[in-house]
Amino acid sequence: MTQTIQFRKLNMFLEGVTSDFPYESIYESLKLLLRGTEKDSAEYVEKYFEFVRVPYVQIKVSQVEQLIPDFYKTVEYPLFDPKKTTFFMMDHKIWNGVQRITEGLLKDAILQEEKLDSKLKKTTGIAKDYDLLLELHTKKILFVNIF
């Protein structure tokens, strides 16, 4: 079964508050807040991390693994037990992979033999999705859930 990356937005803190703090501080704070919740991790993810709809930037784990060997072993900020769930804070290495994959999606959309309006719709959609992910990543509130 193909695993895909689902993006989530932290909605536990006010937007903008996290921008001033290092990733490690935000991560450690969340780990403390969520300590002891591993048993109900899916419930906590649903409650405190909003699904980010990005229909044009659909990324498979296999695409990330091509860019980042041993992808699962390199995750820097897992919030729950990594043996039980694959939910983590976006880190710089994985973000770099997302950027490269998005660039590939743009190139593919441009090179497809379709009508111009179809190409423009796809490239605009990819750009908007990427802008949203970039904004959330910059604010340090972008998280990843693997399905």
C-alpha positions in Angstrom: 0.0 0.0 0.0 1.3 3.4 -0.9 1.9 5.7 2.0 1.2 9.4 1.6 2.1 12.5 3.5 -0.7 14.5 5.1 0.1 18.0 6.3 -1.3 19.3 9.6 -1.3 22.7 11.2 -0.8 23.2 14.9 -3.7 25.1 16.3 -2.8 24.8 20.0 -1.0 28.1 20.0 -1.9 31.5 18.5 -0.5 32.0 15.1 2.6 34.1 15.1 3.6 33.1 18.6 5.8 30.2 17.5 7.8 32.2 14.9 10.0 33.8 17.6 11.1 30.5 19.2 13.5 27.9 17.9 12.1 24.6 16.6 13.6 22.7 19.5 11.8 24.8 22.1 8.4 24.4 20.3 9.0 20.7 20.0 10.0 20.3 23.7 7.0 22.3 24.8 4.6 20.1 22.7 6.3 16.9 24.0 5.6 18.1 27.5 2.0 19.0 26.8 1.3 15.7 25.1 3.2 13.5 27.5 1.2 10.5 28.5 -1.2 10.8 25.5 0.4 8.2 23.3 -2.5 5.8 23.8 -4.9 8.4 22.3 -2.5 10.0 19.9 -4.9 9.9 16.9 -7.6 11.7 19.0 -5.0 14.4 20.0 -3.9 14.9 16.5 -7.5 15.4 15.4 -8.1 17.8 18.2 -5.0 20.0 18.1 -3.7 19.7 14.6 -5.9 20.9 11.7 -5.8 19.1 8.4 -4.2 21.2 5.7 -5.9 20.8 2.3 -3.3 21.0 -0.5 -4.9 19.1 -3.5 -2.1 20.0 -5.9 0.8 19.0 -3.7 0.2 15.3 -3.0 3.4 13.7 -1.8 4.1 10.0 -1.4 6.5 8.7 1.2 8.4 6.9 -1.6 9.1 10.2 -3.2 10.6 11.5 0.0 12.6 8.3 0.5 14.3 8.8 -2.9 15.6 12.1 -1.7 16.2 11.2 2.0 17.5 7.7 2.5 16.3 6.1 5.8 13.6 8.8 5.9 11.9 7.3 9.0 15.2 7.2 10.9 16.1 10.8 10.2 12.9 12.4 11.6 14.0 14.9 14.1 10.8 15.9 15.9 8.4 12.9 16.6 5.7 13.9 19.0 4.5 10.4 19.9 6.2 7.0 20.0 7.6 6.5 16.5 7.0 2.7 16.7 3.2 3.4 17.1 2.6 6.5 15.0 4.2 8.5 12.3 3.3 12.0 13.3 6.0 14.6 13.6 6.9 18.3 13.4 8.3 19.3 10.0 12.0 19.6 10.1 14.5 21.3 7.7 15.6 18.1 6.0 12.1 16.9 5.1 11.1 20.5 4.2 13.9 20.5 1.6 12.5 17.2 0.2 9.0 18.8 0.0 10.5 21.8 -1.9 12.3 19.6 -4.4 9.2 17.4 -5.0 7.0 20.5 -5.4 9.5 21.8 -8.0 9.3 18.5 -9.8 5.5 18.8 -9.8 5.7 22.2 -11.3 8.1 21.1 -14.0 5.9 18.1 -14.8 2.8 20.3 -15.1 4.5 22.6 -17.5 5.9 19.8 -19.7 2.6 17.9 -19.9 0.9 18.1 -23.3 -2.3 19.8 -22.3 -4.1 23.0 -23.2 -2.6 26.2 -21.7 -5.5 26.8 -19.4 -5.2 23.4 -17.9 -1.4 23.9 -17.4 -2.1 27.3 -15.8 -4.7 25.9 -13.4 -2.3 23.1 -12.3 0.8 25.4 -11.9 -1.3 28.0 -10.0 -2.7 25.4 -7.8 0.7 24.0 -7.0 2.1 27.5 -6.3 -0.8 28.3 -3.9 -0.5 25.0 -2.1 3.3 25.5 -1.8 2.8 29.1 -0.5 0.4 27.8 2.2 2.9 25.1 3.3 5.8 27.6 3.3 3.8 30.0 5.4 3.0 27.3 8.0 6.6 26.0 7.9 8.0 29.5 8.5 5.6 29.9 11.4 6.8 26.6 12.7 3.3 25.1 12.9 3.6 22.6 10.0 3.4 18.9 11.0 3.4 15.7 9.0 1.1 12.7 9.4 1.9 9.6 7.3 -1.0 7.4 6.1 
